[in-house]
Amino acid sequence: MRSTTIRRGMVAVVAMALLAGCGDGDGGQPASNAPADNGVAALAPDEALQRATTAVKNAKSYRLAGDIDNDGQKMTLDFKMTGSDLAGQVSTTEGTVELLSVGGQQFIRPDEKFWAKNAGAQASGEIVKLMGDKWAKVSKKDDFSQLFDVANVEQLLKPEGTMTKGEAKEIDGVKTIGLVDGDKDGTLYIATTGEPYPVRMEGGQDAAGQITFSDFGATFDELKAPAADQVVDFDQLKRG
């Protein structure tokens, strides 16, 4: 099978955080359920971004999902994350690949369309026959390991230029402040009440789209390694 370079590209990230808070009753009035201001709106852009990145890490788990249009290439992704483990899939016009990373081990399960595009018609038939519905275990040195980078939250939130403060905006009932990436014109919206989670990161003119973050702190049953008899070593596939 010929060497393959996986195309990567993501300038826009959207996120929805479920925020909760409580208030004290005052003068016999009912307690407010509105989350308190977290001070992010008053911070410099770099400080606000650091607060958001720290909040995601402290949440331990979350979900990210959405669509991105990068140079005419549409990419759809949906991942559930717990620490460095993840389970989900990424789809482009070249096919769909399920991804699973548990305990530092990475597994992929591409569809036939993906193999045909990246391995060639003849080789893809042999690979599909060998794999069936099993997972292929890949080394982090393999090109296909790059697919997992699309769900790297630190890279998703990292600006490519100098950030400036954008407009305040209410998104799905959550008050946010925007941080605009000067180089790419993308905007990251961070919650200004409750935990300072990223709420939305929208693409600019060159890469339209958005991805949502949600389910902070959730437990995901999908995040477990497949049984040994459901795994094919990727080196074996390449020999095939």
C-alpha positions, 0 to 999 in steps of 0.5 A, spaced: 500 500 500 502 506 498 504 511 503 498 516 504 498 523 507 492 525 511 490 532 510 488 536 516 485 543 517 481 546 522 480 553 523 473 553 526 471 550 532 464 550 535 462 548 542 456 548 547 457 547 554 451 546 559 452 551 565 449 551 571 449 555 578 445 557 583 444 564 587 442 566 594 435 568 596 434 575 598 428 579 601 424 573 601 425 572 593 426 565 590 433 563 589 436 565 582 438 559 578 443 564 573 450 562 573 454 567 576 459 571 572 466 568 572 470 574 570 472 572 563 469 578 559 474 583 563 480 579 562 485 580 556 484 575 550 490 571 552 488 570 559 481 568 557 483 563 552 488 560 558 482 560 563 477 556 557 483 551 556 484 550 563 476 549 564 476 544 558 482 540 562 479 540 568 472 537 566 476 531 564 471 529 559 467 532 553 464 531 546 466 535 540 462 535 534 460 539 527 462 541 520 468 544 517 469 547 510 476 548 509 478 550 502 472 546 499 473 540 503 467 539 507 469 535 514 464 532 519 467 530 526 464 527 532 468 525 538 467 523 545 473 525 549 476 523 556 483 525 558 487 523 552 482 517 550 477 518 544 472 515 540 468 518 534 469 519 527 471 523 521 468 524 515 470 527 508 468 526 501 473 521 501 469 517 506 468 515 513 473 513 519 471 511 526 477 512 531 478 510 537 484 511 542 485 508 549 491 508 553 495 510 548 493 505 543 490 507 537 485 504 532 481 506 526 476 503 522 475 506 515 469 504 510 470 502 503 470 508 500 476 511 504 480 505 503 479 505 495 481 513 495 487 512 500 489 505 498 487 504 491 482 500 488 485 493 488 489 494 495 482 496 498 478 490 496 484 486 500 484 490 506 476 490 506 476 483 506 481 482 511 478 487 516 471 486 515 468 490 521 474 489 525 479 495 528 486 496 525 491 498 530 496 503 528 502 506 530 503 513 532 509 513 527 504 511 521 500 517 517 494 515 519 495 516 526 495 524 524 487 523 523 487 523 531 490 530 531 483 533 529 480 532 536 486 535 539 483 540 544 489 544 545 491 545 537 483 546 536 483 552 541 490 555 539 490 561 535 494 562 529 495 569 530 494 575 535 487 575 538 483 581 540 477 581 544 470 580 540 463 582 541 459 579 547 454 574 544 448 570 547 449 563 544 443 558 546 442 561 552 449 562 555 452 569 555 459 569 552 465 573 549 468 572 543 476 572 541 478 573 534 484 570 531 487 576 527 490 571 522 484 566 520 479 571 522 476 565 526 472 567 533 472 563 539 466 564 544 467 563 551 462 562 556 462 568 561 458 565 566 459 559 570 465 555 568 469 558 562 468 553 557 469 554 550 462 555 547 463 556 540 469 557 535 466 559 528 471 559 522 472 565 518 472 567 510 477 561 509 474 556 513 467 556 514 463 552 519 463 550 527 464 545 532 460 544 538 463 542 545 458 539 550 457 533 555 462 536 560 464 531 565 460 525 562 462 518 562 462 515 555 462 507 555 464 507 548 471 509 551 474 502 552 479 498 547 476 493 543 477 485 544 483 482 541 479 478 536 476 484 533 483 487 532 488 487 526 495 489 526 496 495 521 502 492 518 498 486 516 494 490 512 499 493 508 502 487 507 496 485 504 
